[in-house]
């Protein structure tokens, strides 16, 4: 603008300890000299930042065989991220089953267990069992609660990420507005992060499809149906945490059919696992849950196979618009229905490729979830790790903040 002073751009701030940590964690800097070269920091500044990181335990410096190649004189020591510097607890909460895990700081599952529960428990009924199960897992791996650096929890429906509470769930009655962090305070003081189940399952691909595809849709086809949207490697939650709630968009095949959310005409009413189980019972199948339908489909039961394939077709009909809108590189399919992957995806492909544009589907890949039925636990851990080990969070922790 005319009249405004114009000067040279402000110099970039020197790299912080958290930024140095990110270089080491990502494997981009393995020695002190590489840290200096990549950041432009002086040897004294590099030493100061590494002293803080080494003192925190997040970084270790190797000796002996861990030393890098020598360029003359003493070989340089390798720097590496210490995945054992803490633990992450993970709880993927569902309507009838909750999966628990304890993971290292790389997200590797060290121990896991499932909690089968009554359908639709309240948080005051279920969360004490989650805490008890997590305490048992810590004992199993021989680590104290003080080693826990973060807790990641997923729940169905839209989530208020800042408050760590359900915002609106058609599945989990009585959970809306209830903050979950206080339930964990009797076990540990680590920060608690809560997100939608499809979002965290998308993050489970951090060591999977996201290594190759920065833009993807993760379809969770289970009792309910949701989509995790990842663009540029980041999850899109939407203004009210309702991004990807495709299960309650309208579907022509569901017109007039009641949905468990209280509305009619939702996609879930014809493709959700609860609807498939209901349809299966009406057709004489001995099924109580979508997992029973899937088991029969895999075993070759023609009616169960028809129900699963039709669910894939219905999901694909609604998903096609999202593919045109967002132009992902890949669609990752997970959830209970994905245990019959070939049957489900045959129907999904049929609709997607007939309804989405040729340009959007030209190089589109439809692929199975990387971590199978553990993707919820892996994703919860990935979410929590992302929050506590990004550069800014590490800097706050080193400064004594939360």
C-alpha positions as CSV (number, residue, x, y, z in Angstrom):
1,X,0.0,0.0,0.0
2,X,1.3,3.5,-0.9
3,X,2.8,5.4,2.1
4,X,3.6,2.3,4.1
5,X,7.2,1.7,4.9
6,X,8.9,-1.1,3.0
7,X,11.9,-2.8,4.5
8,X,13.7,-6.1,4.4
9,X,11.7,-9.2,5.7
10,X,12.2,-10.0,9.3
11,X,14.8,-12.6,9.8
12,X,13.4,-16.1,10.7
13,X,13.5,-16.9,14.3
14,X,16.3,-19.4,15.2
15,X,15.1,-23.0,15.4
16,X,13.8,-24.0,18.8
17,X,14.5,-27.2,20.7
18,X,11.1,-28.5,19.5
19,X,12.0,-27.9,15.9
20,X,15.4,-29.7,16.4
21,X,13.5,-32.6,18.0
22,X,11.2,-32.8,14.9
23,X,14.3,-33.0,12.7
24,X,15.7,-35.9,14.8
25,X,12.4,-37.7,15.1
26,X,11.8,-37.6,11.4
27,X,15.3,-38.9,10.7
28,X,16.4,-35.8,8.8
29,X,19.2,-35.0,11.3
30,X,21.2,-37.8,12.8
31,X,24.3,-35.9,14.1
32,X,25.0,-32.6,15.8
33,X,26.7,-31.3,12.6
34,X,23.6,-32.1,10.6
35,X,21.4,-30.3,13.1
36,X,23.7,-27.2,12.7
37,X,23.7,-27.5,8.9
38,X,19.9,-27.8,8.6
39,X,19.0,-25.1,11.2
40,X,21.9,-22.6,10.8
41,X,22.4,-22.7,14.6
42,X,25.8,-22.2,16.0
43,X,27.5,-25.1,17.8
44,X,26.8,-23.5,21.1
45,X,23.1,-23.1,20.3
46,X,22.9,-26.7,19.0
47,X,24.5,-28.0,22.2
48,X,22.0,-26.0,24.3
49,X,19.0,-27.4,22.5
50,X,20.3,-30.9,22.5
51,X,21.1,-30.7,26.2
52,X,17.4,-29.9,26.9
53,X,16.2,-32.7,24.7
54,X,18.7,-35.2,26.1
55,X,17.7,-34.2,29.6
56,X,14.0,-34.8,28.8
57,X,14.7,-38.3,27.6
58,X,13.1,-37.7,24.2
59,X,16.4,-37.9,22.4
60,X,19.4,-40.2,23.1
61,X,22.9,-40.0,21.7
62,X,24.4,-43.3,20.6
63,X,27.9,-44.7,21.4
64,X,29.9,-47.4,19.8
65,X,28.0,-49.1,17.0
66,X,25.6,-46.1,16.9
67,X,28.3,-43.7,15.8
68,X,28.1,-42.3,12.3
69,X,30.9,-42.7,9.7
70,X,34.1,-40.8,10.5
71,X,35.3,-38.0,8.3
72,X,38.6,-38.0,10.2
73,X,39.1,-38.2,14.0
74,X,36.4,-39.4,16.4
75,X,33.3,-40.6,14.6
76,X,30.2,-38.6,15.3
77,X,27.5,-40.0,17.6
78,X,24.1,-40.6,16.2
79,X,21.1,-38.8,17.6
80,X,17.8,-40.6,17.7
81,X,14.3,-40.3,19.0
82,X,13.7,-42.3,22.2
83,X,10.4,-44.1,21.6
84,X,10.7,-45.5,25.1
85,X,10.7,-42.1,26.8
86,X,7.1,-42.5,27.7
87,X,3.8,-44.2,26.9
88,X,0.5,-43.3,25.3
89,X,-2.8,-44.9,26.4
90,X,-5.5,-45.4,23.7
91,X,-9.2,-46.1,24.1
92,X,-11.4,-46.6,21.0
93,X,-14.9,-46.5,22.4
94,X,-17.8,-48.0,20.6
95,X,-21.5,-48.7,21.3
96,X,-20.9,-52.4,22.2
97,X,-17.2,-52.8,22.3
98,X,-14.2,-50.7,23.5
99,X,-10.7,-51.4,22.5
100,X,-7.8,-50.4,24.8
101,X,-4.1,-50.2,24.1
102,X,-0.8,-49.0,25.6
103,X,1.7,-47.8,23.0
104,X,5.2,-46.4,22.9
105,X,5.9,-42.9,21.5
106,X,6.1,-44.2,18.0
107,X,2.6,-45.6,18.3
108,X,3.6,-49.3,18.5
109,X,1.0,-51.2,20.4
110,X,2.7,-52.9,23.4
111,X,-0.4,-54.5,24.9
112,X,-4.1,-54.4,24.1
113,X,-7.4,-55.8,25.3
114,X,-11.1,-55.5,24.4
115,X,-14.0,-54.6,26.7
116,X,-17.3,-56.1,25.6
117,X,-20.0,-54.0,27.2
118,X,-23.8,-53.6,27.3
119,X,-25.1,-51.6,24.3
120,X,-25.0,-47.9,24.9
121,X,-23.5,-47.5,28.4
122,X,-23.3,-44.1,30.0
123,X,-19.9,-42.5,30.5
124,X,-20.2,-42.9,34.2
125,X,-20.7,-46.7,33.7
126,X,-18.1,-47.2,31.0
127,X,-15.2,-44.8,31.8
128,X,-14.3,-46.4,35.2
129,X,-14.0,-49.7,33.3
130,X,-11.7,-48.0,30.7
131,X,-9.5,-46.6,33.5
132,X,-9.4,-50.0,35.2
133,X,-8.5,-51.7,31.9
134,X,-5.7,-49.1,31.1
135,X,-4.3,-49.6,34.6
136,X,-4.2,-53.4,33.9
137,X,-2.3,-52.8,30.6
138,X,0.3,-50.6,32.4
139,X,0.8,-53.4,34.9
140,X,1.1,-55.9,32.0
141,X,4.0,-54.0,30.4
142,X,5.6,-53.2,33.8
143,X,5.4,-49.4,33.6
144,X,4.1,-46.9,36.1
145,X,1.3,-44.4,35.3
146,X,3.9,-41.6,35.6
147,X,5.3,-42.8,32.3
148,X,2.1,-41.9,30.5
149,X,2.6,-38.7,28.4
150,X,-0.8,-38.6,26.7
151,X,-4.2,-40.4,26.4
152,X,-6.1,-40.6,23.2
153,X,-9.8,-41.5,23.1
154,X,-12.2,-41.9,20.2
155,X,-16.0,-41.9,20.3
156,X,-18.7,-42.1,17.6
157,X,-20.4,-38.9,16.4
158,X,-19.2,-35.3,16.4
159,X,-16.7,-34.2,19.0
160,X,-15.8,-30.9,20.7
161,X,-12.0,-31.4,20.3
162,X,-11.1,-28.5,22.5
163,X,-13.3,-29.6,25.5
164,X,-12.6,-33.3,24.9
165,X,-16.3,-34.2,24.9
166,X,-19.0,-35.6,22.6
167,X,-20.9,-32.9,20.9
168,X,-23.7,-34.9,19.2
169,X,-23.8,-38.6,19.0
170,X,-26.8,-40.7,17.8
171,X,-25.1,-43.8,19.2
172,X,-23.8,-42.9,22.7
173,X,-26.8,-41.6,24.6
174,X,-25.8,-39.5,27.6
175,X,-22.3,-38.7,26.5
176,X,-22.9,-35.2,24.9
177,X,-21.1,-32.5,26.8
178,X,-19.4,-34.8,29.3
179,X,-15.7,-34.1,29.4
180,X,-13.7,-37.3,29.6
181,X,-10.4,-36.1,31.0
182,X,-11.6,-36.0,34.6
183,X,-12.3,-39.7,34.6
184,X,-8.5,-40.3,34.0
185,X,-7.3,-38.1,36.8
186,X,-7.2,-41.0,39.2
187,X,-4.8,-42.9,37.0
188,X,-2.5,-40.2,35.5
189,X,-2.1,-36.5,35.0
190,X,-1.3,-36.7,31.3
191,X,-3.3,-34.6,28.8
192,X,-6.4,-36.4,27.3
193,X,-7.4,-35.9,23.7
194,X,-10.8,-36.9,22.3
195,X,-11.8,-37.1,18.6
196,X,-14.3,-38.8,16.3
197,X,-13.7,-42.5,15.6
198,X,-13.4,-42.1,11.8
199,X,-10.9,-39.3,12.3
200,X,-8.6,-41.2,14.5
201,X,-8.8,-44.3,12.2
202,X,-7.7,-42.0,9.4
203,X,-4.7,-41.0,11.6
204,X,-3.9,-44.7,12.1
205,X,-2.6,-44.5,8.5
206,X,0.3,-42.3,9.7
207,X,2.5,-45.4,9.3
208,X,0.5,-46.7,6.3
209,X,-1.3,-45.2,3.4
210,X,-0.6,-41.6,4.6
211,X,3.1,-42.2,3.8
212,X,2.1,-42.3,0.1
213,X,-1.1,-40.4,-0.1
214,X,-1.5,-37.0,1.6
215,X,-5.1,-36.6,0.6
216,X,-7.4,-39.5,1.5
217,X,-10.8,-40.5,2.7
218,X,-11.1,-43.1,5.5
219,X,-14.4,-44.9,5.4
220,X,-15.4,-46.5,8.7
221,X,-18.2,-48.9,7.8
222,X,-19.4,-50.6,11.0
223,X,-22.4,-50.3,13.3
224,X,-22.4,-46.7,12.0
225,X,-20.9,-45.1,9.0
226,X,-18.4,-42.2,9.1
227,X,-15.6,-40.7,7.0
228,X,-12.3,-39.3,8.1
229,X,-11.1,-36.6,5.8
230,X,-7.4,-36.0,5.4
231,X,-6.1,-33.3,3.1
232,X,-2.4,-32.3,3.0
233,X,-1.8,-34.8,5.8
234,X,-4.2,-33.0,8.2
235,X,-7.6,-34.1,9.4
236,X,-10.5,-31.8,8.6
237,X,-13.0,-31.8,11.5
238,X,-15.3,-29.0,10.3
239,X,-16.7,-26.1,12.1
240,X,-18.7,-28.2,14.6
241,X,-16.6,-31.4,14.5
242,X,-19.2,-32.9,12.2
243,X,-17.0,-33.2,9.1
244,X,-17.4,-36.6,7.5
245,X,-20.7,-37.6,9.2
246,X,-21.9,-39.2,6.0
247,X,-24.0,-41.8,7.8
248,X,-26.7,-39.2,8.4
249,X,-26.8,-37.7,5.0
250,X,-29.9,-38.6,3.0
251,X,-29.9,-41.6,0.7
252,X,-32.6,-42.2,-1.9
253,X,-32.8,-45.9,-1.0
254,X,-33.5,-45.0,2.6
255,X,-36.4,-42.7,1.9
256,X,-39.0,-43.0,4.7
257,X,-36.9,-45.4,6.7
258,X,-36.4,-44.6,10.4
259,X,-32.8,-44.1,11.5
260,X,-31.6,-44.5,15.1
261,X,-30.8,-40.8,15.1
262,X,-34.5,-40.1,15.2
263,X,-34.6,-38.8,11.6
264,X,-35.7,-40.7,8.5
265,X,-33.9,-41.4,5.2
266,X,-30.3,-41.6,6.5
267,X,-27.7,-43.6,4.8
268,X,-27.2,-45.6,8.0
269,X,-30.8,-46.8,7.8
270,X,-29.9,-49.0,4.8
271,X,-26.1,-49.4,5.1
272,X,-25.2,-49.2,8.8
273,X,-24.3,-52.4,10.6
274,X,-27.3,-52.1,12.9
275,X,-29.6,-51.9,9.9
276,X,-27.9,-54.9,8.2
277,X,-28.3,-57.0,11.4
278,X,-32.0,-56.0,11.5
279,X,-32.5,-56.9,7.9
280,X,-30.7,-60.2,8.3
281,X,-33.0,-61.2,11.2
282,X,-36.0,-60.3,9.1
283,X,-34.7,-62.6,6.4
284,X,-34.1,-65.5,8.8
285,X,-30.4,-65.1,9.6
286,X,-29.3,-65.8,13.2
287,X,-27.5,-62.5,13.8
288,X,-27.3,-60.1,16.7
289,X,-24.6,-57.8,15.5
290,X,-23.0,-56.6,12.2
291,X,-20.0,-58.9,13.0
292,X,-22.4,-61.9,12.8
293,X,-23.5,-60.7,9.3
294,X,-19.9,-60.3,8.2
295,X,-18.9,-63.7,9.5
296,X,-21.7,-65.4,7.6
297,X,-20.8,-63.4,4.4
298,X,-17.2,-64.5,4.6
299,X,-18.4,-68.1,5.1
300,X,-20.4,-67.8,1.9
301,X,-24.0,-67.3,3.1
302,X,-25.7,-65.8,0.0
303,X,-28.1,-63.5,1.9
304,X,-25.3,-62.1,4.1
305,X,-23.2,-61.5,1.1
306,X,-26.0,-59.7,-0.6
307,X,-26.6,-57.5,2.4
308,X,-22.9,-56.6,2.7
309,X,-22.5,-55.9,-1.1
310,X,-25.7,-53.7,-1.1
311,X,-24.3,-51.8,1.9
312,X,-21.2,-51.1,-0.2
313,X,-23.3,-49.9,-3.1
314,X,-25.3,-47.5,-0.9
315,X,-22.1,-46.1,0.8
316,X,-20.5,-45.7,-2.6
317,X,-23.6,-43.7,-3.9
318,X,-23.1,-41.1,-1.1
319,X,-19.3,-41.3,-1.2
320,X,-19.1,-40.4,-4.9
321,X,-20.1,-36.8,-4.2
322,X,-17.4,-36.5,-1.6
323,X,-14.8,-37.9,-4.0
324,X,-15.8,-35.3,-6.7
325,X,-15.7,-32.5,-4.1
326,X,-12.4,-33.4,-2.4
327,X,-10.5,-35.3,-5.1
328,X,-8.6,-37.7,-2.8
329,X,-5.8,-39.9,-3.9
330,X,-7.1,-42.9,-2.0
331,X,-10.1,-44.2,-0.2
332,X,-9.2,-46.4,2.8
333,X,-11.9,-48.8,3.9
334,X,-12.1,-50.0,7.5
335,X,-14.5,-51.0,10.3
336,X,-16.4,-54.2,11.0
337,X,-17.9,-54.4,7.5
338,X,-14.4,-54.3,6.1
339,X,-13.7,-57.7,7.5
340,X,-15.7,-58.8,4.4
341,X,-13.6,-56.4,2.3
342,X,-13.9,-57.9,-1.2
343,X,-17.7,-58.2,-0.9
344,X,-18.1,-54.7,0.5
345,X,-15.8,-53.0,-1.9
346,X,-17.2,-54.7,-4.9
347,X,-20.5,-52.8,-4.2
348,X,-18.7,-49.7,-3.3
349,X,-16.6,-49.6,-6.5
350,X,-19.7,-50.2,-8.6
351,X,-21.3,-47.0,-7.3
352,X,-18.2,-44.8,-7.0
353,X,-17.0,-45.4,-10.5
354,X,-20.4,-45.0,-12.1
355,X,-21.4,-41.9,-10.2
356,X,-18.1,-39.9,-9.5
357,X,-16.5,-38.0,-12.4
358,X,-13.9,-39.7,-14.6
359,X,-11.3,-37.1,-13.6
360,X,-11.7,-37.7,-9.8
361,X,-11.6,-41.5,-10.2
362,X,-8.9,-41.7,-12.9
363,X,-6.1,-42.5,-10.5
364,X,-8.2,-43.2,-7.4
365,X,-7.1,-46.1,-5.2
366,X,-9.5,-48.0,-3.0
367,X,-7.5,-49.9,-0.4
368,X,-8.0,-51.8,2.9
369,X,-7.1,-50.4,6.3
370,X,-3.4,-51.0,7.2
371,X,-3.9,-52.0,10.9
372,X,-7.1,-54.1,10.6
373,X,-9.3,-54.2,13.6
374,X,-6.6,-52.4,15.7
375,X,-6.8,-49.2,13.6
376,X,-8.9,-47.5,16.3
377,X,-6.3,-48.1,19.0
378,X,-3.4,-47.2,16.6
379,X,-5.3,-44.0,15.5
380,X,-6.0,-42.9,19.1
381,X,-2.3,-43.2,19.9
382,X,-1.4,-41.4,16.7
383,X,-3.7,-38.5,17.6
384,X,-2.3,-38.2,21.1
385,X,1.3,-38.4,19.9
386,X,0.7,-35.7,17.3
387,X,-0.6,-33.4,20.0
388,X,2.2,-33.8,22.6
389,X,5.2,-34.3,20.3
390,X,4.8,-31.6,17.7
391,X,7.4,-28.9,17.9
392,X,5.3,-26.4,19.8
393,X,4.2,-28.9,22.4
394,X,7.8,-30.1,23.0
395,X,8.9,-26.5,23.5
396,X,6.1,-25.9,26.0
397,X,7.0,-29.1,27.9
398,X,10.6,-28.2,28.1
399,X,9.7,-24.7,29.4
400,X,7.6,-26.4,32.1
401,X,4.2,-25.6,30.5
402,X,1.3,-28.0,29.8
